[in-house]
């Protein structure tokens, strides 16, 4: 078999995956050469290198001389392996000798000759001299014509290189494996054979060589769903289609460098953009939460499916207190993970609005070994998003159209109808007394009128009044192309999403442009991102106001007019919520962002690489809320204060710069990689706001018509600048693919902490052992992977707010005297505020058996944050007169948990593209406070006074629910029985008996999924399960009990849960969950309202089709795909509680069409 020799074996000598590094000149030589070539490749050759040689050698092998030439000049040397095997050693002394003269000296008396063409030294046979061929080489015969084939194998979905793909010919016995950059060179390919390219996780490609070489330059063809393009320089680009498999080779991208998962000791999950699209087409975060249950998307029971509310996310539980008072307007949730987009830090909103079709992969970094590179920002985990890269070749593109229908999910509401509500009012009001005078007759008249209306069919379902079927249309267009030196990608997105509340919605637009230039050893990429959105809230207000309206009220009067009162005759105090909805109002926010990212990579040598990056970004946000003067909330208000206009505007500017030096080498069976990185970052946020009141009727919300500022208020303004810098070093060592070590040291500095505590070091280390590569497992052919890994290290959290190290003061409006305007202390300086450090440990087992048909992992983790940061008013008495701007360090928070993932493929036929995979995953975590003592007594008292369910005690969890334990309803009296702390039973509620009665965290939750692929069709189903965990059922507390009774013609009770009529105690002997119908006094919160929450959610179902059939190619298209989704289609749960109080949840059905051309 013919061989190709490569003088360079260093990993950095070849381009990274996904980047085509072969020069056009080299490719021309490949096409005309009849032998397999000898390659020495630096990262890229550079024409600007010196063309002189300095070398002193005595009897040096010619191969080593060629290495010196390539190192000093950047030229490439090509030739047969046989040439080196039969070459003569070289003795020479040269100092700045011209390259041509140097070559003539060393090539004298060699058994082959050479020529120099386009920075390449080509070795060839001396005419008339035949070089003996190795016994393994099969020389082509006249009857078997051959041709040279060279190219690049890539992933059709991510445009990244496919390394290790096997290339063979069915008519011969020859084979080849693609290099780490996906390239291959195959001289003497038999013309009458069939080329086969196969790789685990990809559809096998077969094509006659004759048909392949007949493809014209610049042409494109699709065979067996594989796209083949021939570039103008003759090189083939073959795009293999990934197939759903039990386990594929995963490359981890941590935002700084890439590593193969097998050599990594950290806990990570990686998903491709196409995997995200199999779950849904709404946004990447929703899909990611389904694919990996360790990323928890916390339900927002108030805002439901409101498209303008960002989700709350956690990775592996909490690391600090979730106290809203600690968060300034410019900071995120303190338990929110860090987001990285194409190597730069970004915001949750940027990821939420990101075009899914641009995503190449998303990696979730979960533990110390994987997140330590981000030091002070990594304790909550890191989500790394990489977008698709431009690829060389002729102009190509894709267009994706997404259409979604969102249907309001009202199934959790269990409200009374008109007849039931009237019956409840009759039972609870009793028999009216004639001594009540006029009110008695009015009450009787009102009840009779209500009964008559109900008899005529009045039964308004108010829940449907403010909702609609929301329609979302989204359009994405991406174009890319270029050559080996210059590539580009440009695209845009437009999305118009209607919410399920009438008048609410979100419009997004975005544009992206990426240009990459490669020349010699230099690689420069410039990326420009611009985006904006308009978020509009519903004029119908809170959904809760419609759930409260009694069903015996009509929406309009007999003439169709929407009146101010629901009942202008009897219940004049009951406001029709539709009246306010019909008034002109504004509740809108607009945002704009711009970012320019430039990155440069320069290969210093075959072992060293230098990389620098700079990001400049700018953004702004403007919010306007106008409530007209005729809104009923201004009833009884002075005319000069009717109507309000609130304006807010914020701007942000930031820059981030970093410089990285990377080193890599292979010594025998050992592989070492290391990086050193420095980064600086600065962010400035500015904001202004004001509120004015007093508008005349009929105005359009222009603040010029306002009477004046809101009483006792002045315009607000703020400016906050935060700066951070860090130095990071990382080293990875792997021996023989069996033993692995990761070590990271990071030194961080941040302005958000005390001036005396600006800098903090963070360290981590990890170990891995790939048992499946040990000799004692090698005979077990059924075992593909068995790997142990463990790591331990520190990380930090900067999402705590902005607190000053020095005391600051503010002017007091309206407090002027002869000495000038008054001042007040705005914030007491806290120069000794400590960093919150989190010690994380993670231990895992990865496995794959039976040719990867069974695979999975099991992980256990723990993390401890010490110290926590708590606002002063929760730790110090009020007499100290400090607010939450002063923060102290107190206490710890420890989180422990585990997670697992198991996949099995009962059908695994990659050849025919028939694969069926079933998987189940799960996660569990528990957090515990410590070190508080009695220092948070003020916070605990505030919770008690406000009837809150949280407490801050050592040994307990932030997810615990606190209440007095209930023993149920006494069948004899209908009153509640309480259990005191000492175990005694009492009818008397005592706040001193409050104990922990539940925890909102489930015992285990996860995803059960199945995916079936048959040829061009795919079917997927994903259901979320939750076992254990408790929830406070507010519907029971507010709509079954604790109801304000009707008092004559005064207060009218809003609509109630049907259990208030059917499940309450009525007579002695009743076994009931709720107190007597006639018990009007308020019942305190007890464990009776805390219920165990088990549920199953139909989170995602999809049916897809993708093809590159001939009829599609006849349309001049590369491929066509269509996918239908349904999301959150059902929910089966053990608790009947109202979900989506201010904004309902939704069920969605979507359709996606993808056209590649």
KEZAVEX-55185 format. One record per residue (C-alpha): x negated, y, z negated. Coordinates in steps of 0.1 Angstrom, whole numbers, padded with zeros to 4 digits, always signed. Layout:
% residues N
XYZ...
This chain:
% residues 1157
+0000+0000+0000-0013+0034+0009-0021+0056-0021-0023+0093-0028-0050+0105-0052-0045+0136-0073-0076+0152-0088-0056+0169-0115-0036+0150-0141-0027+0178-0165+0010+0184-0172+0007+0221-0165-0009+0214-0131+0026+0207-0118+0055+0231-0118+0082+0227-0144+0114+0208-0134+0137+0227-0111+0110+0249-0095+0097+0240-0061+0060+0246-0061+0047+0233-0028+0032+0258-0004+0045+0259+0032+0010+0253+0045+0007+0221+0025+0041+0209+0038+0030+0214+0075+0000+0192+0068+0022+0165+0053+0043+0163+0084+0013+0157+0107-0009+0135+0084-0007+0098+0090-0022+0088+0057-0010+0093+0021-0028+0123+0007-0050+0130-0022-0037+0160-0042-0053+0183-0066-0027+0208-0077-0032+0237-0100+0001+0254-0110+0000+0274-0077-0029+0282-0054-0038+0318-0050-0053+0334-0019-0070+0361-0039-0094+0336-0057-0131+0338-0051-0144+0320-0020-0179+0314-0034-0191+0285-0055-0215+0283-0084-0224+0247-0094-0255+0228-0106-0250+0190-0102-0272+0159-0100-0256+0127-0087-0222+0141-0094-0192+0121-0080-0176+0139-0051-0143+0138-0069-0157+0160-0097-0172+0184-0071-0138+0188-0055-0123+0196-0089-0149+0224-0093-0140+0237-0059-0103+0238-0068-0109+0253-0102-0131+0281-0088-0113+0289-0056-0077+0278-0060-0081+0258-0027-0064+0223-0024-0082+0192-0013-0063+0165+0007-0075+0131+0018-0074+0093+0014-0081+0076-0018-0105+0055+0002-0126+0085+0010-0135+0091-0026-0141+0054-0032-0167+0053-0004-0182+0088-0009-0218+0095-0019-0227+0114-0051-0238+0150-0047-0269+0168-0059-0269+0205-0055-0278+0239-0071-0256+0267-0059-0251+0302-0072-0223+0323-0056-0227+0302-0024-0202+0308+0004-0176+0281+0004-0181+0270+0040-0218+0267+0034-0213+0248+0002-0189+0224+0020-0214+0218+0048-0241+0208+0022-0220+0185+0001-0203+0168+0031-0236+0161+0048-0240+0123+0053-0205+0116+0039-0185+0088+0057-0157+0113+0065-0154+0149+0077-0134+0179+0068-0117+0211+0080-0104+0242+0062-0070+0255+0070-0048+0279+0050-0065+0275+0016-0065+0237+0020-0095+0215+0026-0084+0185+0047-0105+0153+0046-0103+0131+0077-0121+0101+0093-0152+0106+0114-0143+0098+0150-0154+0063+0158-0158+0053+0122-0132+0032+0104-0130+0034+0067-0122+0000+0051-0087-0001+0036-0078-0017+0003-0063-0052+0005-0030-0038-0008-0026-0014+0022-0003-0025+0049-0014-0009+0082+0015+0001+0104+0018-0017+0137+0028-0006+0171+0061-0025+0167+0069-0006+0135+0067+0031+0141+0063+0053+0111+0068+0090+0102+0058+0112+0073+0085+0122+0048+0081+0147+0020+0106+0166-0001+0121+0174-0034+0148+0155-0054+0171+0177-0076+0202+0175-0097+0232+0185-0076+0249+0201-0106+0221+0219-0124+0196+0225-0095+0169+0211-0118+0142+0186-0107+0148+0148-0110+0116+0132-0122+0110+0095-0120+0135+0088-0092+0125+0056-0073+0122+0060-0035+0120+0028-0015+0127+0014+0020+0149-0017+0025+0129-0027+0056+0096-0027+0037+0080-0035+0004+0068+0000-0004+0080+0022-0033+0073+0056-0048+0084+0076-0079+0091+0114-0078+0067+0135-0098+0076+0156-0128+0086+0185-0105+0108+0162-0084+0085+0163-0054+0074+0133-0033+0052+0126-0003+0057+0095+0018+0034+0091+0048+0040+0061+0071+0077+0058+0063+0091+0031+0086+0114+0048+0111+0138+0019+0115+0142+0013+0077+0167+0028+0053+0155+0051+0026+0169+0045-0009+0166+0069-0038+0179+0057-0072+0176+0070-0107+0195+0061-0139+0224+0086-0143+0226+0094-0106+0245+0080-0077+0222+0059-0055+0214+0075-0021+0210+0054+0011+0203+0068+0046+0186+0055+0077+0152+0072+0081+0159+0078+0118+0190+0099+0109+0171+0117+0082+0143+0129+0104+0167+0138+0132+0182+0164+0109+0172+0198+0124+0153+0223+0104+0177+0245+0084+0203+0218+0088+0225+0202+0061+0242+0169+0059+0262+0150+0032+0258+0113+0029+0274+0092+0001+0282+0125-0018+0245+0134-0017+0236+0167-0001+0205+0167+0021+0190+0200+0034+0160+0204+0056+0141+0236+0050+0126+0256+0078+0092+0242+0069+0105+0206+0074+0107+0196+0037+0138+0177+0026+0158+0188-0004+0179+0159-0017+0206+0167-0043+0216+0136-0062+0250+0136-0079+0250+0128-0116+0272+0099-0127+0287+0096-0162+0265+0072-0180+0260+0060-0216+0226+0077-0218+0206+0098-0195+0172+0115-0198+0178+0148-0217+0156+0178-0215+0159+0201-0245+0158+0238-0239+0154+0258-0271+0152+0291-0254+0114+0294-0256+0102+0262-0239+0115+0228-0227+0108+0194-0240+0119+0159-0233+0143+0147-0260+0124+0115-0265+0094+0134-0278+0115+0157-0301+0120+0152-0338+0149+0176-0342+0187+0172-0341+0200+0186-0309+0229+0182-0284+0226+0191-0248+0255+0194-0223+0255+0204-0186+0278+0230-0171+0298+0202-0154+0303+0184-0187+0318+0217-0201+0341+0219-0171+0355+0184-0176+0370+0197-0209+0386+0229-0196+0381+0260-0176+0389+0287-0203+0355+0294-0219+0323+0276-0228+0329+0278-0266+0362+0259-0265+0347+0231-0244+0316+0230-0265+0336+0225-0297+0353+0194-0281+0320+0179-0269+0302+0182-0302+0323+0182-0334+0293+0195-0355+0302+0228-0339+0333+0237-0359+0357+0261-0344+0377+0274-0374+0414+0278-0368+0426+0314-0371+0461+0308-0384+0469+0345-0382+0458+0353-0347+0464+0319-0330+0456+0320-0293+0452+0358-0291+0427+0362-0262+0413+0393-0278+0401+0376-0310+0367+0360-0310+0365+0325-0326+0349+0317-0359+0321+0291-0354+0300+0271-0378+0273+0245-0373+0269+0220-0401+0289+0240-0426+0282+0272-0444+0249+0287-0456+0261+0318-0475+0291+0335-0490+0319+0344-0466+0328+0377-0481+0342+0402-0457+0331+0431-0479+0295+0423-0471+0299+0427-0434+0293+0461-0418+0310+0470-0386+0279+0462-0366+0272+0427-0380+0286+0392-0373+0300+0366-0396+0272+0356-0419+0278+0319-0411+0278+0324-0374+0251+0306-0353+0225+0325-0333+0232+0327-0295+0204+0327-0269+0212+0334-0232+0184+0327-0207+0157+0332-0234+0171+0363-0251+0193+0369-0281+0229+0377-0272+0263+0382-0288+0292+0359-0295+0314+0381-0271+0289+0377-0243+0290+0339-0246+0328+0340-0250+0332+0360-0217+0304+0341-0198+0314+0326-0164+0314+0289-0170+0304+0283-0134+0270+0299-0140+0261+0276-0168+0234+0250-0161+0232+0236-0196+0239+0244-0233+0218+0231-0261+0229+0232-0298+0199+0233-0322+0210+0221-0356+0181+0216-0380+0148+0230-0391+0126+0213-0365+0147+0226-0336+0156+0261-0350+0124+0270-0368+0111+0290-0339+0138+0316-0346+0128+0318-0383+0149+0344-0401+0179+0340-0378+0182+0303-0376+0198+0290-0408+0232+0287-0391+0219+0269-0361+0212+0281-0326+0232+0278-0294+0210+0281-0263+0226+0288-0229+0207+0284-0197+0223+0296-0164+0217+0281-0130+0186+0290-0112+0183+0301-0076+0170+0273-0053+0150+0277-0020+0166+0271+0013+0191+0287+0036+0219+0309+0021+0245+0287+0002+0272+0295-0022+0302+0284-0042+0336+0298-0049+0357+0287-0079+0393+0296-0084+0409+0289-0118+0446+0291-0125+0460+0286-0160+0494+0286-0176+0496+0292-0214+0529+0282-0230+0536+0294-0266+0536+0266-0291+0565+0272-0314+0568+0236-0326+0554+0243-0361+0583+0266-0370+0612+0250-0388+0636+0280-0391+0673+0279-0399+0698+0285-0371+0726+0311-0376+0751+0286-0392+0725+0272-0416+0714+0307-0427+0749+0318-0435+0755+0286-0454+0723+0292-0474+0735+0328-0482+0768+0315-0494+0753+0289-0517+0728+0313-0532+0750+0344-0535+0778+0326-0554+0813+0340-0557+0814+0379-0554+0830+0396-0583+0858+0422-0576+0844+0443-0603+0816+0453-0579+0841+0477-0563+0835+0488-0527+0805+0466-0522+0827+0436-0529+0850+0444-0500+0821+0453-0477+0803+0421-0485+0835+0401-0478+0840+0420-0446+0803+0415-0435+0804+0378-0442+0836+0374-0422+0821+0393-0393+0790+0371-0394+0811+0339-0395+0832+0352-0365+0800+0360-0345+0786+0325-0352+0819+0309-0342+0816+0328-0309+0781+0313-0303+0758+0340-0316+0726+0321-0325+0696+0342-0313+0663+0323-0311+0641+0353-0320+0609+0333-0317+0612+0334-0279+0619+0371-0277+0583+0384-0278+0566+0355-0260+0560+0345-0224+0542+0320-0203+0508+0336-0199+0492+0333-0164+0455+0335-0160+0437+0337-0127+0399+0337-0125+0376+0340-0095+0339+0333-0094+0316+0336-0064+0279+0327-0065+0253+0329-0036+0217+0318-0036+0189+0312-0012+0153+0321-0003+0121+0304+0005+0093+0289-0016+0080+0323-0026+0112+0343-0030+0145+0331-0042+0176+0350-0053+0210+0344-0069+0238+0369-0069+0274+0366-0080+0304+0380-0097+0334+0371-0118+0369+0385-0122+0394+0372-0147+0429+0384-0157+0443+0365-0186+0478+0371-0199+0484+0362-0235+0515+0344-0247+0527+0376-0265+0543+0399-0239+0521+0428-0229+0489+0413-0244+0460+0403-0222+0423+0405-0214+0407+0415-0181+0370+0406-0176+0346+0413-0148+0309+0405-0145+0281+0406-0120+0247+0389-0120+0216+0392-0099+0185+0371-0103+0154+0374-0082+0124+0351-0085+0090+0357-0069+0062+0331-0069+0028+0338-0055-0003+0319-0065-0004+0314-0102+0022+0342-0108+0059+0336-0113+0081+0367-0119+0119+0366-0125+0141+0397-0128+0177+0392-0140+0203+0420-0141+0236+0414-0159+0265+0438-0160+0300+0431-0175+0331+0448-0189+0365+0439-0202+0397+0455-0212+0416+0440-0241+0453+0450-0246+0473+0440-0277+0510+0433-0274+0534+0463-0280+0558+0438-0296+0537+0438-0328+0533+0410-0352+0550+0377-0343+0559+0373-0380+0584+0402-0377+0604+0381-0351+0602+0349-0372+0618+0369-0400+0649+0382-0381+0681+0363-0389+0695+0344-0360+0730+0358-0365+0718+0392-0352+0721+0400-0315+0692+0415-0296+0714+0441-0280+0749+0455-0285+0778+0446-0263+0766+0471-0236+0731+0457-0235+0715+0486-0254+0687+0478-0278+0697+0497-0310+0674+0509-0337+0692+0488-0363+0700+0451-0359+0735+0459-0374+0744+0496-0373+0776+0489-0394+0767+0466-0423+0729+0461-0425+0717+0495-0414+0683+0490-0431+0675+0460-0409+0653+0473-0380+0654+0457-0346+0617+0449-0338+0626+0451-0301+0633+0489-0306+0596+0496-0314+0584+0473-0286+0603+0493-0260+0586+0526-0270+0555+0538-0252+0524+0529-0272+0487+0521-0267+0466+0494-0284+0436+0489-0261+0399+0484-0263+0374+0486-0234+0338+0474-0235+0308+0476-0211+0274+0460-0212+0243+0461-0191+0211+0441-0195+0179+0438-0175+0157+0408-0183+0123+0405-0167+0100+0375-0173+0066+0368-0160+0045+0336-0161+0009+0334-0152-0010+0301-0152-0044+0309-0166-0058+0273-0160-0046+0238-0159-0042+0239-0197-0031+0274-0205-0001+0295-0195+0007+0331-0204+0043+0342-0204+0058+0376-0212+0094+0389-0212+0112+0421-0218+0149+0428-0222+0166+0462-0221+0203+0463-0229+0229+0489-0234+0266+0487-0242+0296+0507-0254+0331+0500-0267+0361+0523-0269+0393+0516-0288+0426+0536-0288+0457+0529-0309+0487+0553-0303+0519+0548-0323+0547+0571-0311+0566+0594-0335+0599+0576-0330+0585+0543-0343+0605+0532-0373+0574+0531-0395+0576+0569-0396+0612+0569-0409+0614+0594-0438+0579+0609-0430+0573+0646-0426+0576+0656-0390+0541+0669-0390+0529+0634-0397+0550+0614-0374+0531+0595-0347+0494+0586-0349+0464+0584-0326+0433+0565-0337+0401+0567-0316+0368+0548-0320+0338+0547-0298+0305+0528-0304+0273+0525-0284+0244+0502-0287+0209+0502-0273+0183+0475-0278+0150+0462-0265+0133+0430-0270+0098+0421-0259+0078+0389-0264+0045+0374-0253+0038+0337-0253+0006+0317-0248+0012+0280-0241-0013+0251-0241-0010+0215-0230-0033+0186-0224-0033+0149-0221-0061+0129-0236-0057+0092-0231-0024+0082-0247-0022+0115-0266-0003+0145-0254-0006+0178-0272+0014+0210-0265+0012+0242-0285+0025+0278-0282+0019+0311-0300+0045+0338-0296+0050+0373-0308+0082+0393-0305+0094+0428-0313+0131+0439-0314+0149+0471-0320+0187+0477-0320+0205+0510-0325+0243+0512-0330+0261+0545-0331+0298+0550-0337+0323+0579-0340+0360+0577-0350+0389+0599-0359+0426+0597-0366+0452+0624-0359+0489+0626-0367+0520+0647-0359+0531+0642-0323+0562+0655-0306+0587+0631-0291+0580+0619-0256+0543+0625-0256+0519+0601-0238+0494+0597-0266+0471+0625-0257+0454+0637-0289+0456+0673-0278+0493+0672-0289+0486+0662-0324+0493+0684-0354+0461+0676-0372+0439+0650-0388+0454+0623-0409+0458+0637-0444+0428+0632-0467+0407+0620-0438+0378+0634-0417+0362+0622-0385+0337+0593-0391+0303+0589-0376+0275+0564-0382+0241+0555-0368+0223+0523-0377+0189+0512-0364+0175+0478-0372+0141+0465-0363+0126+0431-0364+0093+0415-0354+0080+0380-0357+0051+0357-0349+0057+0321-0341+0033+0292-0336+0043+0256-0327+0025+0224-0321+0038+0191-0308+0018+0158-0307+0029+0126-0292+0009+0093-0290+0018+0067-0264+0055+0078-0265+0057+0061-0299+0047+0086-0326+0057+0122-0326+0049+0152-0348+0064+0188-0346+0051+0217-0367+0062+0253-0367+0050+0284-0386+0069+0317-0383+0063+0350-0399+0093+0373-0397+0097+0410-0405+0131+0427-0407+0144+0461-0417+0177+0448-0431+0159+0436-0463+0143+0456-0491+0113+0478-0483+0093+0457-0507+0104+0425-0491+0100+0432-0454+0081+0400-0444+0088+0364-0450+0071+0332-0437+0090+0301-0426+0075+0267-0420+0089+0233-0408+0076+0199-0398+0091+0168-0382+0081+0132-0376+0094+0107-0350+0089+0070-0344+0101+0053-0312+0104+0018-0324+0116+0005-0291+0081+0011-0276+0064-0010-0303+0050-0044-0292+0073-0063-0315+0103-0049-0297+0090-0050-0261+0104-0085-0255+0139-0074-0265+0150-0064-0230+0185-0055-0243+0170-0027-0264+0165+0005-0245+0159+0030-0274+0155+0028-0311+0140+0060-0326+0137+0073-0361+0132+0110-0368+0130+0133-0398+0122+0169-0405+0121+0194-0432+0117+0232-0432+0128+0267-0440+0148+0292-0420+0166+0325-0427+0197+0345-0422+0198+0381-0411+0236+0383-0405+0243+0398-0439+0248+0435-0431+0227+0466-0431+0216+0477-0465+0193+0506-0472+0161+0505-0493+0165+0541-0503+0195+0559-0517+0216+0578-0492+0243+0605-0497+0272+0618-0478+0290+0652-0476+0323+0653-0493+0349+0669-0471+0370+0697-0487+0347+0699-0517+0332+0733-0510+0322+0758-0536+0299+0788-0539+0268+0765-0538+0279+0748-0506+0294+0715-0496+0295+0687-0522+0275+0655-0519+0283+0620-0532+0262+0589-0535+0270+0567-0505+0245+0539-0511+0221+0531-0539+0188+0519-0525+0178+0483-0530+0141+0480-0522+0137+0445-0537+0165+0428-0518+0152+0393-0511+0156+0373-0479+0180+0344-0479+0160+0313-0472+0175+0280-0463+0156+0248-0469+0169+0222-0443+0163+0185-0441+0176+0163-0413+0172+0125-0408+0184+0106-0377+0185+0074-0358+0189+0073-0320+0197+0040-0302+0207+0026-0268+0212-0010-0260+0223-0032-0230+0209-0011-0202+0222+0020-0220+0258+0008-0220+0258+0012-0257+0242+0043-0272+0246+0068-0300+0231+0084-0331+0236+0087-0368+0223+0118-0388+0223+0129-0424+0214+0165-0433+0212+0188-0463+0205+0225-0466+0201+0248-0495+0202+0286-0493+0184+0304-0521+0191+0332-0530+0225+0344-0518+0234+0381-0512+0264+0394-0530+0280+0429-0532+0275+0448-0564+0312+0451-0572+0315+0413-0574+0286+0410-0598+0284+0442-0619+0312+0459-0640+0331+0487-0623+0316+0512-0648+0283+0509-0630+0301+0527-0600+0283+0508-0573+0300+0495-0541+0293+0468-0517+0266+0488-0500+0244+0478-0529+0236+0441-0527+0218+0419-0552+0205+0383-0550+0223+0357-0570+0230+0320-0568+0225+0292-0543+0246+0273-0518+0239+0237-0510+0255+0219-0480+0252+0181-0474+0267+0161-0446+0264+0135-0419+0276+0130-0384+0276+0101-0359+0282+0096-0322+0289+0062-0305+0293+0056-0268+0302+0023-0250+0306+0017-0213+0328-0014-0207+0324-0008-0169+0290+0004-0157+0287+0000-0120+0265+0028-0108+0260+0014-0073+0297+0016-0065+0302+0047-0087+0327+0030-0111+0320+0038-0147+0343+0037-0178+0330+0051-0210+0346+0053-0245+0331+0073-0273+0339+0084-0308+0321+0110-0329+0326+0123-0364+0312+0148-0389+0316+0155-0426+0300+0182-0448+0304+0196-0483+0291+0228-0498+0284+0235-0535+0276+0267-0554+0249+0269-0580+0230+0295-0601+0259+0319-0606+0265+0315-0643+0290+0342-0652+0276+0368-0628+0306+0366-0604+0332+0370-0631+0345+0402-0614+0351+0384-0581+0369+0356-0599+0391+0381-0617+0399+0398-0584+0410+0364-0570+0432+0358-0600+0449+0392-0599+0456+0389-0562+0468+0353-0565+0439+0342-0544+0429+0305-0539+0391+0309-0541+0368+0309-0570+0330+0312-0575+0318+0287-0600+0287+0266-0602+0292+0230-0590+0322+0239-0569+0326+0245-0531+0335+0277-0512+0362+0255-0495+0379+0245-0527+0415+0255-0534+0423+0266-0569+0458+0265-0586+0476+0251-0616+0482+0214-0612+0519+0206-0607+0537+0174-0617+0567+0182-0595+0603+0192-0602+0621+0180-0633+0651+0160-0620+0672+0171-0651+0667+0208-0650+0653+0216-0615+0624+0235-0631+0587+0228-0623+0565+0209-0646+0528+0219-0650+0498+0200-0663+0476+0219-0687+0438+0215-0687+0441+0193-0719+0465+0170-0701+0497+0182-0718+0529+0188-0698+0546+0222-0699+0574+0241-0682+0553+0273-0688+0529+0285-0662+0495+0295-0677+0468+0310-0654+0442+0296-0679+0452+0261-0665+0440+0269-0630+0418+0241-0617+0405+0228-0584+0433+0210-0566+0419+0204-0531+0393+0212-0505+0400+0225-0470+0371+0205-0455+0382+0171-0441+0367+0139-0453+0358+0133-0417+0368+0149-0384+0357+0143-0348+0366+0134-0313+0378+0102-0296+0373+0103-0259+0374+0082-0228+0362+0089-0193+0367+0069-0162+0350+0075-0128+0360+0058-0096+0343+0069-0065+0353+0105-0060+0379+0105-0088+0375+0111-0125+0398+0109-0155+0391+0121-0190+0409+0123-0223+0397+0138-0256+0416+0138-0289+0405+0154-0321+0412+0136-0354+0411+0149-0389+0413+0128-0420+0416+0143-0455+0412+0179-0463+0439+0201-0479+0458+0232-0468+0479+0257-0487+0513+0257-0470+0524+0293-0470+0557+0284-0453+0567+0264-0484+0556+0292-0508+0572+0321-0489+0601+0306-0469+0613+0278-0492+0608+0293-0526+0599+0328-0539+0627+0344-0519+0642+0377-0527+0680+0372-0531+0708+0393-0516+0718+0420-0541+0752+0434-0530+0746+0453-0497+0710+0459-0504+0681+0436-0494+0689+0411-0467+0668+0379-0470+0649+0372-0438+0652+0339-0420+0639+0309-0439+0625+0274-0434+0653+0248-0432+0638+0230-0462+0651+0259-0483+0686+0247-0476+0682+0209-0475+0653+0200-0498+0658+0221-0529+0672+0209-0562+0709+0213-0566+0722+0192-0594+0709+0171-0623+0694+0138-0611+0682+0152-0578+0647+0141-0568+0635+0172-0550+0602+0188-0540+0615+0223-0546+0632+0242-0574+0669+0250-0578+0687+0270-0551+0699+0294-0578+0664+0299-0594+0657+0335-0582+0625+0341-0602+0592+0339-0584+0573+0307-0587+0535+0310-0591+0511+0292-0569+0506+0255-0579+0493+0224-0564+0529+0216-0552+0522+0240-0523+0488+0224-0515+0492+0194-0491+0469+0169-0476+0463+0176-0439+0458+0147-0415+0463+0153-0379+0455+0143-0343+0453+0169-0315+0455+0162-0278+0426+0186-0272+0418+0179-0235+0430+0158-0206+0417+0161-0171+0420+0146-0137+0394+0155-0111+0384+0148-0075+0352+0157-0057+0342+0148-0022+0318+0156+0006+0336+0135+0032+0332+0141+0069+0364+0161+0073+0351+0185+0046+0318+0188+0065+0337+0195+0097+0350+0226+0078+0314+0237+0074+0316+0230+0037+0292+0211+0015+0317+0198-0009+0352+0203-0023+0365+0196-0057+0397+0200-0076+0405+0194-0113+0437+0195-0133+0436+0201-0171+0460+0201-0200+0446+0214-0234+0461+0213-0269+0491+0195-0254+0502+0178-0286+0496+0179-0323+0507+0152-0347+0501+0161-0384+0512+0151-0419+0519+0187-0429+0548+0208-0416+0534+0243-0418+0537+0275-0397+0508+0280-0373+0501+0313-0356+0517+0338-0379+0508+0371-0362+0501+0356-0328+0513+0321-0318+0491+0293-0306+0494+0280-0271+0494+0249-0250+0478+0253-0216+0478+0237-0182+0451+0246-0157+0439+0240-0122+0404+0246-0108+0393+0246-0072+0356+0245-0063+0343+0251-0028+0306+0248-0020+0294+0261+0013
